[in-house]
Amino acid sequence: MPSDMSDNLFSKTNRDIARTYWIIVGVVVGFLTVLNIVDRILVRSRLKAAANNNPHPTRVKNRIGQIWATATALVREAALPSVRSFTNKSTLLAMFTPLPLGRSVVVFIYMAMVAIMLSINVYTSGYWYYEKIAYRAAWVSVTQIPFVLLISGRLSLFTLLTNIPSERINWLHRWVGRVILISVLVHMALFWRGWDLSDFLQTELEIMPMVRYGFGGFGVLGWITFTSIAPVRWFTYELFYLNHLASVGALLWCLYMHVPQSAIYNVWLGIAFIAFDRLLRAILFLYSNIHTSQTSTSKSNYSLHFGHTAEINILDRKENLTRVVIKDVKMKWRAGQHIYLSIPSLRPFESHPFSISNTYEAPPPPGKEHKELGNPVAAHNGSRDLHLLISSRAGFSKQLHRKCGPADNAPVLLKAFIEGPYGSPPAWNTFETVVLIATSTGVTFTLPVLEEIASNPACVRRVHFHWTVRHVSDLKLLTKRLAKLGNKARSKGVDVLVNIAVTCGTMKTAKDGKFVVGSGDGDSFGAAGSVVSKGSEYLLLKTMDKDGVDEITPVNGDPVASCCAGKKETPAPPPKAGPCCAEPSEPQAPTPSQPAQIHTRTISTSSSGSSSSDDEAAPCCCAAATGNSCCETVCTCGFSSDDIEFSCGRPSISKMIIPPIEMAEGETVVACCANRRLMDDVRNYVGRVCDERAVHKGSGAQGVLCWTEGFY
């Protein structure tokens, strides 16, 4: 039961301070709620303007809008600067990287507020000096407990009101927890000092059970803080999560037994916030995983299913990339959101977050029927398949990849449960210009954004899509899908640039003028960012199908039969100029008098048992006609050079960001999903560009939103 001890001698001032704390929290949450409402109004007004064919629906139209845009630009610029992460790896060194400037300011203000609460109107002398200050620290500590629990839930009241998801506020959750630990330490140390001076310490521990619970609570809080540091979370997140839940329960129990009756409401309020979040999550979990299906031709016979069928196959064994397709999902989601995936047969009692790699397609009006690839007419049941692209690293993802070990690459079917969707990404189609930057599997975040824009551009007039990969073989997974999405967006009036940069397999020219790809040795030509595309001085290629033969038409040259036509990986007869993979020499720039360069390639068509879709048909590497080991190349079968640009080496951040911002006549969003250092570089660069261009400060430059997606 709670302690009967009261602090009536000093409770009035302490209660007033606790009340003031919650008034400040309420004002901040209310202000953020108003910002959320205003943002939703702006989104709707932009979509309405786009529907009315307004040429610039994202531009500011009145003085109030200009004041709002200027204030927004100032806050964004102040929040963006970051200290570049000390390392990209999840190590102890990465933990010491400071927070971005905006978050650091918030933490500093919060710590200053707590320091004022500890010291304002405090007694500086007298017999009860130590106990008075200790009681103040106790009130300050226990008053913060509900707040740290309020901002911790995935579906907390804070998230519902402000639309700030838990993954974007958990940094504050951790720092508030550390501040609580410090205030509790002050509380304990001052009581300890007072008892020690009175020679009452041993007696206090023997006759006062609440004191023992207080020491226990301090120990649990210290344990929570220690096990929440970044290296521990990265090393074994599942163990951290279970330990966190158990430790929070133990802490609340210790507080319940320790605090006086006058402050016990803080414990119950914290429990209420947890219960609210867990109840909503349980409802969402049941809604997402309980579905029905018809058992016969009769419309009245249905069977109830709990969970989903997950179709799992390997997309790329070299890169350890696994695709998971969750069947018959009835929930809605937006590009940039994520779900928590649980597969009990692999790891029970575990769920892991993964970005959704496809977009939600709204079902047709009720009762409307459709045909699917020649199948009989069927009514739409409102369900969708949800796709995940998972990179195998360790733990669950590695075990999931191993589950698909058979060489035939046949899909593996497992029972899966999902929770979500979570995340509050911006409304991508309410910006005039969208710049998407991704490295490696970060494309699982940016690709659905492009797909969503291609389906409904609304305000979007320009999209620049940049994807950086290590090896040329990575391109085979999503290249054709990117090309189709780009063409789909172009057909709706969107100017689309898709650039894929290869950092390890660098392109180079051979002695005979052919265009091949090396392995990053010293023979590679050009600096980082050299482009093989329309307008390039090196090569222009277009593909066409004629009588079942894929041909490549070089600029100012005759068609050359490609080895991409056959069903087997058999290279076409090499042209007279030399073999496909001739030994490279020093690069030579082409001259108008020289014949156009020839790019030969092979491709293996998917067999019936292949799990890859048509959109992800795997282009093969260029094979030497002499039987030597093949050399990698960028195979562009199925799309033209207008669809995708290919670059060698790491692209320049300025070249990715500056051109679209300078061309923008409305608001721009720069979204990046990559490693820590690149995201920090993008944030710093966008902030610097906004400051130099005087965004919304009378220069005419339009606003820029920087959105980075990653886990710290």
N, C-alpha and C positions, 0 to 999 in steps of 0.2 A: 504494500500500500504506500501511497505518497507520504513524504515526511510531514510530521505535525509541526515541525519547527517553522517559525515565521520570522520575517524580517521587518516586523511592523515599525521598528524604531526608524527605519530608513526607506520604507516601501513607497511612500508617496512620490518622492523625486524619481525613484527608479521606475515606477509604473508610468510616470509622465514621459520619461525617456523612451521606454518601450513603446508607448503609444505614438510618440513622435516618429520612431523608426518605421512603424507600420504605415503611418500617414505618408512618409516619404516614399516607401515602397509602393503604396497605392497610387500616388501621384505619378510615379515613373511608369508603372504598368498601365495606368489610364492614358498617359501620353503616348506610349507605344501602341496602345489599342486604337487611338485616334489616327496615328500614322498609318496603321493597317487599313483602317476604313478609307482614309484619303487615297491610299495606294490603289485600293480596289475601285474607287470611283474613277481615278485616272485611267486605269486599265479599261474600264467599260467605255469611257469617253473616247479613248483612242480607237478601240475596236469599232465603235459607232462611226467615228470619223472615217475610218478605213472603209467601212461598208458603204458610206456615202461618197466614195471615190475622191476623198480629200487627198491631194497629191503629197502632203506632208502632215500626216495625222499626229506625229509625235512632237511637232514644234509648239512652242509656247505661243498662246494666242491673246493673252491679256496681261495686265499689270500684276494681278494677284498670282497668276501662273508664273510670271517672271520672278517674283519675290520667292515663291516656293522653289523654283528651279535653282536660283542662286544659292539659297540656303542649303538645298540638297547637295549642290556641287561643293560648297565649302565643307560640309560634313564629310563627304566622300573623300575629298583631298586630304583632310586631316586624319582620316582613319586608315588610309592605305599604306603609308610608309612602313616598311618592315626591315628588321635586321636579317640579312640573308642567313638562312639556316646553316649551322655549322657543318652539318652532314646530311646526306639524303637517307642514310641508314638509320634503323631504329636502334640507336645506341644511347649510352649514358650522355654522350656529348650533345646529342640532339635535344636533350631535355633542358639544357641551359640556354637554348636560343630564346631571346626575349620575345614577348608578345608583340604583335603589330602595334603601331602608335595608338590607334583608336582604342584597342582593348586595354593597353597599358594605362591610358588616361582613366578609363572606367574603373580599373582596379585601384588606381591611386586615389580617386575620389571616394571609393567605397572604404578604403582603409582610413582615409582622413576622417570620414564620417564616424567610423567606429572609434577612432582615437578621441574625437570630440565627445562622443557619448561616454567614454570611460573617464574623462577628465573634467567635464563641465560641472560646475557647482559641487565639486568633490571636497570633502573635508581634508584639511592639511595638518591638523593637529588634534589632540584630545585622546582620551582613554580608549575610545573605540576607533581610533584612526585606521588601523589595519583592517578591521572587520567591515568598516563602512565602505572602504574601497573594494574589498573582496566581494561584498554583496553587490556593489555596482557592476563589477566584472561578471558576476554570476548572472545578473539580469541581462546584461548585454549579450552574454554567450547564449543563454537559453532562448532569447528573443530571436536570434538568427537561425535557430534550428528549423522552424517551419519554412523560412525562405529558401534555405539550401535544399530542402526537399521539394519545394514548389517548382524550382527550375530544373529538377533532375528527371522528370518523367517524359516519356515520349508523347503522351497525350495529356499533359498536365493542363491545369486551368490557365497557366501562363502562356503556354503554346497556343491554346485555342483562342485566347484573346488577342495576342500580339502577332500570331502567325510566324513566330520565331521557333524553329524546330529545336529539339534537344541537342542535336549534334552541333548546332551553331551557338549554343549557349553553355555547353558543358565546361568550357574553359572558365566561365564565371562560377559555375558550380564548384569546381576544384579550388579556385582561389577563395571563395567564401568559406569553404571548409577549412582552409589553412588559417584564415583570419579567426575563425571560431576556436581553433586549436590554440592560437596565441592568447586570446582573451580568457580561455579556460585555464591556461598556464598562469596568467596573472591572478586569476581567482584563487587557484590552489596555492600559489607561492605566498600570497599575502595572508591567507588563513594560516598556512604553515608557520610563517614568521611570527604572527600574533600568538599562536599557541606555544611556540618555542620560547618566546620572551616570558610568557606566563608560566612556563614549565608545566603545560597542560596537554602537550601533544599526545603522550601515551594514554592518558586518561580519556582524551577525546576519541581516540581510535577504539578504545575498549567499550565505552558506554554509548557511543553514537553510531548505530548501523548505517545511517545516511552518509557518514563520512567515508565508510568503506565502499559504499556504492559510488560515491563521488570519485574516489581513486580508481575504481573499476571503470567508470565512464571515461575518465581521462586516458586510461590505458587503451581502451577500445578506440577512442578517437585518434590517438596517436598511431595505432595500428592501421586504421582506415587511411590516414594521411600517407603513411609510408607505403602501403600496398597500392596506392593510387598514383604513384609517380610513373612517368611514361615508360621506363624500361620494364617495370613489372607488368604493366598493361600489355606491352608489345610481346613480352616473352610468353605469357600464357593468359590470354584474355578470358578464356572460359573460367579458369580458376579464380582470376581476379573478380569476375562478375559474381560468382557464387559466394566468394568470401565477402564481397561488398554487401550483398543482400543480408547475409547472416550477421555481419558486423553492425550494420545499421539497426537491425532488430535488437541486438544486444545493447547498443547504445541507447535506444529509446527505453528499454527496460531499466537500465541503470538510471537514466534521467527521471523516469517515473518514480523510482524509489528514492531519489536523491532530492529533487527540487521541492520547495514548500508548496502548500495548497494554493497560495496566491499566484503561483507561476505555472501550475500544472497544465493550464490551458494550452501552453505552447507545445507540450507533448501531444495532446489530443489533436491540435491543429495540424501538426506534422503527420500524424497517423491518418488524418482525414485526407490530406493531399496525396499521400501514397495510395490510399484506398480508392480515391477518385480516379487516379491514373490507371491503376490495375483493373478496375471495373470496366473502364472504357476499352482498355486493351483486350480484355477477355471478350467483350461484346464484338469488337472488331475481328478478333481471331476466329470466333465462332461463325460470324458472318462470312468471312473470307474462305473458310474451309468446309462449311456445310453446304452441299448443293444437291440437286435432284437431277434425275435423268429418266426418260421414258423406258419402261421395261417391255413394252409391246407397241403395236400399232395404235392401240387405244390411247387417246389423249388423257384418260382419267387414271391410268396406271403409272405411278412414278416410284422410283426407288431412291432412298436417301443415302448419300455418301458423305463420309467424313475424311477430309484430306484430298489431295490431288495426285494424279499420276504425273511423275516427273520423268521425261524422256532425256536421257543423258548420253552424250557421245563426245568424242574427242574431235576437235576441229583441227588442231595442229599438235602433233606429238613432239615436234622439235621445240616448240615454244610452250608446251604443256598447257594448252588452252582448251578448256572444256566448255561445252554448251549445254545448258539445262533449259528444257522447255517445259513449263508448268501448264498442264492441260486444263481447259475449261475453267478459266478464272473469270469471275463475274464482277470483280471490283474494277473501279476506274483508276487511272493513274495519268500523270503528266511526265513529259520528258524531263529527266533530271532527278526523278524520285527513286527511292530504293525500297526494298523489302527485306524482311528477315526470313531466311530460309532454314527450315529444320527437316532433316531426314533421319528419323529415329533408327532405321536399320543400320546406318553408318555410325552416328553418334547421338544417342538419346540425350534428351534434356539440354541440347545445345541448339542455338539459332544464331545465324551469322548474316550480317548485312551485305547485300549486293545490289549494284545499280541495275535498273531495268534497261535492257538494251534494245527494246522495241517500243513503239508507241501504241497507245490505246486507240482503237478504231470504234467510233460510235456506231452502235447497231442501227439498222434501218428502222423506220417507223413500225410500231407493232402491227403484226399481221402481214407485213410485206414479205414476199418470198423472193428467193434468189437461187441461182444455180451455181454450183461450185465445180468447175473443171469437168463438165460433162456429167456430173452426178445427177440423180433425180432431184427434182425441185424439193427443197426442204425449208421449213420455217426457221428463222433465226431465233436462237434461244437466249441471246444476250450475253453469251460467254465469249471469252477470248483466251488465246494462248499467250503466256508471258515468257519472254526469253531472257536468259542470263548468260553472260560470257564471263567465265571464271578462270583466272590465272592460277595454276597450281603452284603454291609456295610451301606451305607447311600446314600441319594439323588437318582441319576439315577439308580444305580445298585439295590438299595432296591426296587424302584418302578418297575423295570423290573422283579424282583423276585416275587413281589406281583401279577403281571399280570398273572402269571401262578399258581394262587391260587387253582383252582379246584383240588379235591382229585384224580380224575381219571388220572391226569398227562398227559392229552392229549396235544400235542404241540399247541402252540398259534402262529398264523400267523400274522405278522405285516409288514407294509411297512418300509424299512430301507434304509439309505443312508450311503455310506462309503467313506472315503478319505484316500488315502495311496497307497501302503505301505510306512512307514517311518522307519528310523533306518538303520544303516550300521554295522551290526554284522560282525565278521570275517568270512572268508571262512572256515567253520568248518572241511571240509574234506581235508584241506591242512595241518593238524597237525598229527603227528604220534600218540600222546596220547591225549585223550579228557577226562577231569574230569568235570562232571556236578553235581552241588550241588544246591538243592532247598529245600525250606520249604513251606508247605501248598500249596497254589495256585501258588507259584513260579514255580511249575512243568509245568505250561502252557508255560513257556519259554524254559525249558530244554527238555521237551518231544519232541517237533518238531525237536530239534537238533539231538536227538537220531534217530528219524524217518528219517531225511535227511541223516544221516550217514549210516543207514541201507539200504537206497535205492542206495547210491553211496559212498562207503567208500573211494575210491581214495587212499589218503596217510595214512588213519587211520588204525592203527594196534591194538589199545587198547582203550576201553571206560569204564570208571567207572562212574556209575550213582547212585547218592545218593539222596534220598528223605526222608525228615523228616516230619512226621505228628503227630498230637496230639492223635488222637483216631484210633483204629483199623478199625472203620467203614469207615474212609477215604480211606482205601485201596481198597474198592470194586469198585471204579470208574475206575481206570486205571491200576490195577494190571495185568489183562490178556493182555491188550494192551502192557504193558511193556514187559511181557514175550514173546509175539509174535515178538515184535521189536528186542528184544535181540536175539532170535533164528534166525531171518532173518539176523541180522548182523553177527552172528556166521557162518551162512551158506556161507558167503562171506569172511571168513577168519579173522574176527575181534574178538579179545578176549574181551568179554563183562562181566562186573560185575554189577549187579543191586542190590542195597541194600536199603531196606525200613526200617527206624527207627521209632518206635512208642514211643512217650514220655509219654503219659498219661495212656494208657492201657498197662500195663506191663505184660509180660508173666511169668507164674510160674507153678510149678509142684504140683499135687494133691497127696493125701495120697496113692491113688491106682496107682500112676505112670503115670497118664494121663497128657497131656500137654495142659494147658488151659491158659487163659489170664485174669488177674485181672484188677482192676481199679486203680492201682497205690498205693495200701496200703503198709503196712510194710512187707507183706508176699512175696513181689516180690523177685526173686532171681537174683543174678548176678549183676555186675556193668554195667554202661552204655556201650552200644556197644556189649553186648554178642549176638552172632549170632546163629540163628537157620537155618542151611544150611548144605550143603555137607561139611563133615569134622568136624561138630560140635559134641561135646561129648554128647549132649543131645538127638538129634533126627535126623533121616534122613527119609524123606518121599518121595515116588514116587506114582503117580496116574496112573491108567489105567482104561479103559472101557472094561468090559466083560459082554456081554449079557445085555447091558443097565444099568449095575450096576457099579457105580464108586467105586473103591476099593483103599485102601491105603495099600501099602506094607512096613511095618516097616523093618528096617535093621535086618537081621537074624531072621525074624519072619514070620508068615503066614499072608496072606491077611485078612483084616478085613473089612467087609461091612461098607460102609460109609453112613451117612444120607444125602449125597449130591445127591442121585440118584433120589429121587422122585420129583414130580412136586409141592408137598405141603411141607410146612415147618414142616414135621413130622420126628422127630428123629428116627434113627434106633434103634432097641432093644439094650439096653446097654449090653456090655460084662459082664461076670461074675465078673470081677475085681471090678466093682462099677459103679455108674452113671457118666455121662459125666462131670457134674459140681460138682464134689465132693468137700467138704470143704477142702481148702488147709491146708497143714501143712508145717513144715519146709522143705526146699528143700533137696533132697537127690540125690547125684550124682549116676548115674547108674554104675553098675559093670558088667563085662563080664558074670557073672553067672546069672544076673537078666534077665528076659525076656525084650524084647524091649518094649518101651513105646508105648501106643496107643493114637492116635489122632482122635477123632470122631468129626463129624461136620455135619451141615445141610446146604442146599442151596435151595433157592426158585427160580425156573426157571422163566424166563420172560414170561409174558402173551403176547398175541397178541397186546394188547393195550399199552404195555410198551414202553416208549420212549428210553430206553437204548438199545444200540447196543450189538451185540454178544461180541464185544471186551470189553464191560464195564458191563458184567453181574455181578449182585451184589451177592457176597458171603454172606451168612447169618451168624449169630453168632451161637455158640454152645448152643443148648437147652437141658435143663435137662430133663431126662426121667420122673422125678417125678412131672413135671408140675411147678417146681419152675421158678423164673425169670431166663432168660438165661444169660450166661456170654459170653463176647466177646472173640473171638479167631481169629487167622489168618487162614482163609480158603483158601487153595491152590488148589481148584478144577480146573482142566484144565491145570496145569503146574507142573513140577517137581521141586525138590529142587535145581536142577542145574540151573534153570532159574532165580530165585530170592532168595536173602538172606534177612532174617528178623532180625532186631536188636531191643533190648529193651533199652529205654532211649536215651539221646542225644548222637550222635556219636562224636567222637573226631576228631577235624580238622586235626591233624597230621596223624591219621589213614586213613583219606579220601584222603589226598594230597601226603604224603611222598611215599607210596608204588608205585603208578603209575609213579611218577617222577623218582624214583630210577631205575625202570625198563625201562624207556624210552630211546630209542636210537636215537630219533629225537626230534623235538620241541613239547612241551606240551602246551595245553591251559586249564586253570582252569576257568570255567564259573560258576558264582554263582548268583542266583536270590532268595533273602531272605530278612529278616529284616535288618535294618541299622547296628545293632551291629555285626551280623554274617558276613555281607559283609565287614565291617571294619576289623574283625578278619581274614577273608580269605586274604584280601589285605596285612595285616601286616605279616601274616605267609608266604605267597608266597614270599614277598620281603625278609624276613629273610632267607628262604631256598635258594633263588637264591644267596644271598650274602655268605652264608656259603658254598655252593657248588661251588662258583666261576664260575658261568655260563658263558661260552664263554670267559674265561680268562685263558685258558691253562690247565684247569683241565679235559677237555673232557666232562664236564656236558653240556647238551643241553639247549636251551632257553626255557623259560616259560612265556607265556602270561597270565595275570590275567584279566578277563573280568567280571565286576559286572553289574548287571542290576537292576535298582531300581530308584525310584523318591525321590528326596530330597527337 
